[in-house]
Amino acid sequence: MIAQKKILEELARKDNKLKIILDNSKKCPFLLKPAIKEEILFYELAQSIVGQQISAKVADLIWKRITSFSDNKKDFLVFISQSRLKWAREQGLSSRKHEYIKLIAKKIVTKRLSLESVQNMSDSEAKDFLLELKGVGPWTSEMFLMFAYKRLDIFSIGDIALRRAISEIYQVDKDDQKKIISLARVWAPYRSIVCWYLWEYLGV
């Protein structure tokens, strides 16, 4: 793990207001080594797509249903690549989301897509690459880069919880995206880490 204490001290020096959220006793998962394997990356990406625009409770229920048919992540990748719409609908998954995750799974299985290759791309290249995938928008690509690849300098302006936390701490309008992006720029090259502590601050 990269020395978390030094990073938090650097962030606090750059932005004094961060002191109220940065807690070294809480270990940021983005500082751990990422697991760069196709089946693990697909599993995380599929979970993000399934959870789009529905409550966390409903997303968790659907996810548990669709993963219960596989013994491990490798099996899950192959299973989804061969899954039928009728089965997906029976688990509560929409036809569109099923189409998205099945297409990605099929491309990985047939070697037409490599999520592992993202590891060698810059942040901007990685975002562009992921946005080419059907069903992956800016928010999903940013969450994926943070949580799956452990990229340390990603900020998601589309995340409502982040904007709410920043609004509370800095007394800015949560819809003033230009101002919020400007505030976040100060946290580079550790914007992902600040995002994680902001979520912790809100308890989300």
Rosetta silent file (secondary structure, phi, psi, omega in degrees, C-alpha in Angstrom):
SEQUENCE: MIAQKKILEELARKDNKLKIILDNSKKCPFLLKPAIKEEILFYELAQSIVGQQISAKVADLIWKRITSFSDNKKDFLVFISQSRLKWAREQGLSSRKHEYIKLIAKKIVTKRLSLESVQNMSDSEAKDFLLELKGVGPWTSEMFLMFAYKRLDIFSIGDIALRRAISEIYQVDKDDQKKIISLARVWAPYRSIVCWYLWEYLGV
SCORE:     score description
SCORE:     0.000 S_00000001
   1 L     0.000  135.274  174.761    0.000    0.000    0.000 S_00000001
   2 L   -62.121  147.901 -176.921    1.213    3.511   -0.838 S_00000001
   3 L   -63.324   99.046 -176.392    1.903    5.503    2.347 S_00000001
   4 H   -62.269  -42.429 -176.310   -1.590    6.799    3.084 S_00000001
   5 H   -56.697  -43.621 -179.124   -0.525    9.067    5.946 S_00000001
   6 H   -65.106  -39.544  179.448    1.842   11.063    3.712 S_00000001
   7 H   -64.030  -45.096 -179.227   -0.827   11.472    1.023 S_00000001
   8 H   -65.384  -37.051  177.386   -3.406   12.709    3.543 S_00000001
   9 H   -65.286  -40.612  178.221   -0.889   15.151    5.031 S_00000001
  10 H   -63.864  -42.978  178.964   -0.120   16.495    1.547 S_00000001
  11 H   -63.614  -41.000 -179.750   -3.829   16.912    0.791 S_00000001
  12 H   -65.914  -34.539  176.990   -4.441   18.715    4.094 S_00000001
  13 H   -67.672  -38.945 -179.392   -1.569   21.113    3.324 S_00000001
  14 H   -69.656  -37.007 -173.932   -3.040   21.845   -0.102 S_00000001
  15 L  -143.368  100.349 -175.388   -6.581   22.311    1.214 S_00000001
  16 H   -58.143  -30.123 -177.657   -7.091   23.013    4.916 S_00000001
  17 H   -69.269  -17.946  179.941  -10.833   22.230    4.737 S_00000001
  18 H   -71.290  -15.554 -178.131  -10.085   18.610    3.950 S_00000001
  19 H   -57.609  -28.848 -177.196   -8.888   18.087    7.532 S_00000001
  20 H   -75.287  -15.475 -179.503  -12.467   17.491    8.668 S_00000001
  21 L  -113.073  -24.399 -175.980  -12.862   14.452    6.404 S_00000001
  22 L   -78.353  115.778 -176.221   -9.367   12.941    6.109 S_00000001
  23 L  -129.544  108.041 -175.236   -9.037   10.212    8.724 S_00000001
  24 L   -65.212  -17.701  178.563   -5.918    8.034    8.579 S_00000001
  25 L   -74.285  -17.782  176.191   -7.609    5.345   10.687 S_00000001
  26 L   -97.230  115.354 -174.635   -9.940    4.695    7.723 S_00000001
  27 L   -84.607  118.534 -179.764   -7.969    2.888    5.050 S_00000001
  28 L   -71.382  122.778 -177.429   -8.788    4.048    1.533 S_00000001
  29 H   -67.370  -17.344 -178.868   -9.267    0.974   -0.712 S_00000001
  30 H   -70.438  -12.554  179.751   -7.941    2.827   -3.746 S_00000001
  31 H   -89.979   -1.061  176.298   -4.417    2.484   -2.315 S_00000001
  32 L   -82.983  161.303  179.160   -4.559   -1.304   -2.572 S_00000001
  33 L   -72.996  130.548 -179.747   -3.151   -3.173   -5.558 S_00000001
  34 L   -72.228  150.766  176.006   -5.821   -3.676   -8.267 S_00000001
  35 L   -95.795   98.027 -174.429   -6.807   -7.163   -9.439 S_00000001
  36 L   -94.584   84.282  175.009   -6.300   -6.881  -13.191 S_00000001
  37 L  -136.818  141.031 -175.260   -8.015   -9.967  -14.626 S_00000001
  38 H   -51.606  -47.916 -175.098  -10.686   -9.967  -17.316 S_00000001
  39 H   -67.550  -34.184  179.327  -13.260  -11.872  -15.238 S_00000001
  40 H   -72.114  -43.257  179.258  -12.768   -9.683  -12.142 S_00000001
  41 H   -64.738  -42.684  178.149  -12.954   -6.464  -14.152 S_00000001
  42 H   -61.224  -43.501 -179.416  -16.045   -7.671  -16.014 S_00000001
  43 H   -55.818  -46.527 -179.028  -17.713   -8.609  -12.722 S_00000001
  44 H   -68.870  -40.450  179.855  -17.209   -5.080  -11.362 S_00000001
  45 H   -66.898  -42.941  179.095  -18.268   -3.375  -14.589 S_00000001
  46 H   -61.376  -40.547  179.075  -21.385   -5.522  -14.907 S_00000001
  47 H   -62.836  -39.141  177.980  -22.331   -4.725  -11.315 S_00000001
  48 H   -63.868  -42.892 -179.227  -22.006   -0.993  -12.047 S_00000001
  49 H   -66.657  -43.818  179.040  -24.228   -1.276  -15.133 S_00000001
  50 H   -59.181  -35.602 -176.032  -26.860   -3.342  -13.300 S_00000001
  51 L   -84.098   -1.203 -177.917  -26.995   -0.704  -10.549 S_00000001
  52 L   -65.023  131.675  170.146  -27.533    2.280  -12.847 S_00000001
  53 L    59.743   24.005  171.969  -30.602    4.452  -12.140 S_00000001
  54 L  -134.757  162.678 -177.761  -32.159    2.120   -9.547 S_00000001
  55 L   -65.826  154.659 -179.623  -31.982    2.093   -5.755 S_00000001
  56 H   -59.815  -36.290 -178.166  -29.051    0.352   -4.065 S_00000001
  57 H   -65.585  -46.192  179.915  -31.456   -2.096   -2.409 S_00000001
  58 H   -67.342  -42.025  179.974  -33.054   -3.182   -5.700 S_00000001
  59 H   -60.356  -42.186 -179.340  -29.666   -3.311   -7.449 S_00000001
  60 H   -64.429  -40.190  179.892  -28.266   -5.548   -4.717 S_00000001
  61 H   -63.973  -47.462  179.998  -31.235   -7.917   -4.974 S_00000001
  62 H   -64.075  -41.704 -179.023  -30.947   -8.253   -8.778 S_00000001
  63 H   -62.340  -43.248  178.648  -27.186   -8.671   -8.569 S_00000001
  64 H   -62.195  -37.452  179.056  -27.477  -11.487   -6.024 S_00000001
  65 H   -65.733  -49.323 -173.031  -29.972  -13.240   -8.278 S_00000001
  66 H   -74.627  -23.923  178.416  -27.922  -13.075  -11.466 S_00000001
  67 H   -86.874  -13.195 -177.637  -24.642  -14.065   -9.799 S_00000001
  68 L   -70.488  -11.203 -178.542  -26.198  -17.023   -7.971 S_00000001
  69 L   -88.338   -2.251 -177.596  -26.090  -19.065  -11.192 S_00000001
  70 L  -127.184  146.851 -179.092  -22.263  -19.114  -11.270 S_00000001
  71 L   -82.481  -26.819 -179.058  -19.667  -20.598   -8.917 S_00000001
  72 L  -153.827  177.856 -174.163  -16.989  -17.980   -9.589 S_00000001
  73 H   -69.119  -31.047  177.957  -16.251  -14.850  -11.605 S_00000001
  74 H   -68.154  -43.899  177.111  -14.820  -16.739  -14.563 S_00000001
  75 H   -62.526  -38.918 -179.223  -17.963  -18.863  -14.797 S_00000001
  76 H   -61.751  -42.910  178.300  -20.075  -15.715  -14.451 S_00000001
  77 H   -58.221  -48.988 -179.539  -18.345  -14.101  -17.445 S_00000001
  78 H   -66.805  -42.569 -179.189  -19.022  -17.141  -19.659 S_00000001
  79 H   -59.012  -47.187 -179.593  -22.548  -17.585  -18.283 S_00000001
  80 H   -65.040  -36.659 -179.704  -23.544  -13.981  -19.068 S_00000001
  81 H   -63.521  -21.483 -178.239  -22.039  -14.233  -22.567 S_00000001
  82 H  -111.016    0.599 -173.013  -24.455  -17.112  -23.262 S_00000001
  83 L   -70.607  155.463 -179.291  -27.455  -15.901  -21.222 S_00000001
  84 L  -106.310  153.242 -179.085  -30.920  -15.374  -22.665 S_00000001
  85 H   -60.386  -40.227 -179.259  -33.188  -12.366  -22.317 S_00000001
  86 H   -57.390  -44.634  178.296  -35.995  -14.475  -20.830 S_00000001
  87 H   -61.876  -45.924 -177.921  -33.689  -15.559  -18.007 S_00000001
  88 H   -59.343  -44.728 -179.193  -32.519  -11.964  -17.411 S_00000001
  89 H   -64.808  -34.716  178.302  -36.072  -10.651  -17.166 S_00000001
  90 H   -65.306  -25.223  179.097  -36.954  -13.407  -14.690 S_00000001
  91 L   -90.204   -3.183  179.282  -34.150  -12.095  -12.439 S_00000001
  92 L    93.963    7.482 -179.564  -35.468   -8.528  -12.671 S_00000001
  93 L   -88.469  132.952 -178.566  -32.817   -7.277  -15.088 S_00000001
  94 L   -67.937  155.746 -179.040  -34.014   -4.934  -17.833 S_00000001
  95 H   -62.300  -36.023 -178.361  -33.596   -5.983  -21.460 S_00000001
  96 H   -68.249  -46.011  179.866  -31.325   -3.009  -22.131 S_00000001
  97 H   -65.607  -36.868  176.718  -28.965   -3.700  -19.230 S_00000001
  98 H   -63.291  -42.247  178.115  -28.872   -7.368  -20.166 S_00000001
  99 H   -58.523  -44.409 -177.878  -27.982   -6.408  -23.724 S_00000001
 100 H   -62.936  -51.889 -174.452  -25.138   -4.204  -22.467 S_00000001
 101 H   -72.883  -31.397  177.854  -23.497   -6.708  -20.119 S_00000001
 102 H   -67.389  -42.265 -179.807  -23.987   -9.664  -22.485 S_00000001
 103 H   -61.862  -43.649  178.814  -22.367   -7.778  -25.373 S_00000001
 104 H   -64.233  -44.359  179.748  -19.357   -6.855  -23.215 S_00000001
 105 H   -60.430  -44.565 -179.596  -19.084  -10.443  -21.933 S_00000001
 106 H   -62.932  -40.283 -179.889  -19.213  -11.886  -25.461 S_00000001
 107 H   -65.587  -37.435  178.518  -16.516   -9.497  -26.664 S_00000001
 108 H   -68.938  -46.492 -178.197  -14.239  -10.472  -23.769 S_00000001
 109 H   -61.188  -37.114 -178.731  -14.826  -14.215  -24.241 S_00000001
 110 L   -91.990   10.249  175.514  -14.100  -13.965  -27.981 S_00000001
 111 L    65.405   21.778  176.696  -11.006  -11.780  -27.337 S_00000001
 112 L   -90.432   -6.892  179.289  -12.457   -8.781  -29.183 S_00000001
 113 L  -143.866  136.353  175.328  -12.272   -6.701  -26.016 S_00000001
 114 L  -127.501  112.369  175.237   -9.711   -6.563  -23.239 S_00000001
 115 L   -74.880  -23.856  177.459  -10.536   -4.709  -20.045 S_00000001
 116 H   -62.676  -31.734 -176.480   -7.038   -5.593  -18.834 S_00000001
 117 H   -63.186  -21.809 -179.642   -5.609   -3.332  -21.560 S_00000001
 118 H   -61.733  -28.704 -178.295   -7.046   -0.286  -19.776 S_00000001
 119 H   -56.587  -28.691 -176.726   -4.319   -0.692  -17.156 S_00000001
 120 H   -95.301    5.724 -178.938   -1.749    0.616  -19.659 S_00000001
 121 L   -99.310  156.411  172.191   -3.769    3.677  -20.699 S_00000001
 122 L   -70.505  167.706  179.898   -3.705    7.201  -19.314 S_00000001
 123 H   -57.869  -44.840 -178.026   -6.783    8.339  -17.380 S_00000001
 124 H   -68.477  -40.046  177.147   -8.175   10.248  -20.368 S_00000001
 125 H   -63.480  -41.169 -179.535   -7.460    7.370  -22.781 S_00000001
 126 H   -63.654  -42.918  178.759   -9.095    4.928  -20.354 S_00000001
 127 H   -61.508  -46.386 -179.982  -12.238    7.067  -20.076 S_00000001
 128 H   -60.580  -42.729  179.846  -12.509    7.359  -23.857 S_00000001
 129 H   -61.590  -48.180 -177.652  -12.033    3.593  -24.248 S_00000001
 130 H   -67.726  -35.320 -179.774  -14.698    2.744  -21.662 S_00000001
 131 H   -68.101  -15.704  175.977  -17.169    5.292  -23.049 S_00000001
 132 L   -75.205  -17.052 -178.977  -17.071    3.397  -26.347 S_00000001
 133 L   -81.269  131.522  178.620  -18.741    0.450  -24.594 S_00000001
 134 L   -60.549  130.835  177.753  -22.539    0.388  -24.848 S_00000001
 135 L    95.372   -6.375 -179.789  -24.097    1.053  -21.467 S_00000001
 136 L  -108.587  113.415  177.420  -21.061    2.836  -20.020 S_00000001
 137 L  -103.950 -176.142 -178.061  -21.491    6.559  -19.417 S_00000001
 138 H   -55.410  -47.662 -177.723  -19.183    9.088  -17.715 S_00000001
 139 H   -62.024  -45.993 -179.102  -20.240    8.226  -14.138 S_00000001
 140 H   -62.434  -42.513 -179.500  -19.890    4.462  -14.673 S_00000001
 141 H   -64.229  -39.272 -179.223  -16.476    4.846  -16.316 S_00000001
 142 H   -68.734  -43.074  177.814  -15.240    7.052  -13.465 S_00000001
 143 H   -63.286  -40.455 -179.080  -16.481    4.694  -10.735 S_00000001
 144 H   -63.836  -42.739  179.594  -14.944    1.766  -12.601 S_00000001
 145 H   -65.676  -35.913  178.465  -11.568    3.476  -12.891 S_00000001
 146 H   -71.603  -55.253 -169.715  -11.587    4.273   -9.171 S_00000001
 147 H   -80.904  -35.583 -177.742  -12.857    1.022   -7.733 S_00000001
 148 L   -89.596  -46.270 -175.879  -11.552   -1.582  -10.201 S_00000001
 149 L   -95.096   -6.766  179.736   -8.285   -0.091  -11.448 S_00000001
 150 L    58.651   37.882  175.944   -7.535    1.938   -8.282 S_00000001
 151 L   -69.236  133.039 -170.320   -6.814    5.072  -10.321 S_00000001
 152 L   -92.302  -11.078 -174.402   -5.885    7.776   -7.813 S_00000001
 153 L  -126.439   49.748  177.978   -6.734   10.961   -9.695 S_00000001
 154 L  -109.482  138.406  174.184  -10.319   10.568  -10.925 S_00000001
 155 L  -130.958  135.566 -176.920  -13.119   12.980  -10.042 S_00000001
 156 L  -112.624   98.889 -179.715  -16.768   12.422  -10.925 S_00000001
 157 L   -68.578  -20.176  179.285  -18.719   15.654  -11.288 S_00000001
 158 L   -80.147   -5.055 -178.814  -21.800   13.587  -12.154 S_00000001
 159 L   -84.033  113.367 -175.496  -21.864   11.997   -8.693 S_00000001
 160 H   -63.699  -38.947 -179.363  -24.627   13.713   -6.724 S_00000001
 161 H   -62.816  -41.520  178.320  -23.298   12.551   -3.335 S_00000001
 162 H   -61.721  -45.078 -179.566  -19.881   14.093   -4.031 S_00000001
 163 H   -63.617  -36.979  179.672  -21.441   17.391   -5.019 S_00000001
 164 H   -65.910  -43.597  179.805  -23.608   17.356   -1.885 S_00000001
 165 H   -63.653  -44.195  179.917  -20.610   16.746    0.385 S_00000001
 166 H   -65.079  -38.408  177.699  -18.572   19.483   -1.302 S_00000001
 167 H   -59.514  -43.295 -179.872  -21.535   21.842   -1.070 S_00000001
 168 H   -67.042  -44.261 -174.568  -21.740   21.282    2.709 S_00000001
 169 H   -75.371  -39.106 -173.554  -18.021   21.638    3.376 S_00000001
 170 H  -104.316    0.125 -179.872  -17.244   24.544    1.048 S_00000001
 171 L    55.038   49.162  176.022  -20.590   26.352    1.150 S_00000001
 172 L  -120.090  158.165  177.392  -21.029   26.285   -2.621 S_00000001
 173 L   -66.598  127.738 -178.077  -24.092   25.525   -4.728 S_00000001
 174 L   -63.775  -16.315  178.738  -24.126   21.771   -5.447 S_00000001
 175 L   -97.013    1.033  177.919  -25.170   22.567   -9.020 S_00000001
 176 L   -86.083   78.564 -172.736  -22.254   24.942   -9.634 S_00000001
 177 H   -64.019  -36.079 -179.856  -20.221   22.328  -11.464 S_00000001
 178 H   -61.415  -44.126  179.796  -17.592   24.754  -12.725 S_00000001
 179 H   -66.259  -42.079 -178.559  -16.791   25.889   -9.168 S_00000001
 180 H   -65.847  -41.320  177.482  -16.732   22.318   -7.828 S_00000001
 181 H   -62.129  -38.759  178.791  -14.374   21.143  -10.597 S_00000001
 182 H   -64.756  -42.091  177.709  -12.115   24.089   -9.766 S_00000001
 183 H   -63.064  -42.792 -176.868  -12.072   23.164   -6.068 S_00000001
 184 H   -68.697  -26.306 -178.266  -11.309   19.531   -6.891 S_00000001
 185 H   -59.880  -30.411 -179.668   -8.420   20.465   -9.163 S_00000001
 186 L   -63.596  -26.741 -174.791   -6.400   21.421   -6.062 S_00000001
 187 L   -81.618   -8.095  178.733   -6.533   17.782   -4.864 S_00000001
 188 L   -58.195  143.342    5.292   -4.615   16.403   -7.877 S_00000001
 189 L   -96.153   32.724 -176.433   -3.004   13.887   -8.163 S_00000001
 190 L  -126.993   37.466 -176.681   -5.194   12.297   -5.458 S_00000001
 191 H   -64.215  -33.894  178.602   -8.736   13.299   -6.381 S_00000001
 192 H   -61.334  -41.105 -178.577  -10.027    9.706   -6.146 S_00000001
 193 H   -63.369  -43.693  177.605   -8.835    9.488   -2.547 S_00000001
 194 H   -62.406  -40.563  177.830  -10.642   12.685   -1.609 S_00000001
 195 H   -56.104  -45.332 -178.226  -13.792   11.342   -3.301 S_00000001
 196 H   -61.607  -42.601  179.847  -13.648    8.237   -1.109 S_00000001
 197 H   -70.836  -29.241  174.760  -13.340   10.297    2.092 S_00000001
 198 H   -66.924  -40.569  176.219  -16.175   12.550    0.948 S_00000001
 199 H   -63.975  -40.071  177.939  -18.409    9.477    0.561 S_00000001
 200 H   -62.949  -39.749  179.250  -17.310    8.327    4.009 S_00000001
 201 H   -59.351  -38.895  179.593  -18.156   11.783    5.370 S_00000001
 202 H   -83.293  -16.913 -177.455  -21.708   11.416    4.051 S_00000001
 203 L    76.122   32.476  179.128  -21.950    7.787    5.146 S_00000001
 204 L  -102.169    0.000    0.000  -22.806    6.504    1.654 S_00000001
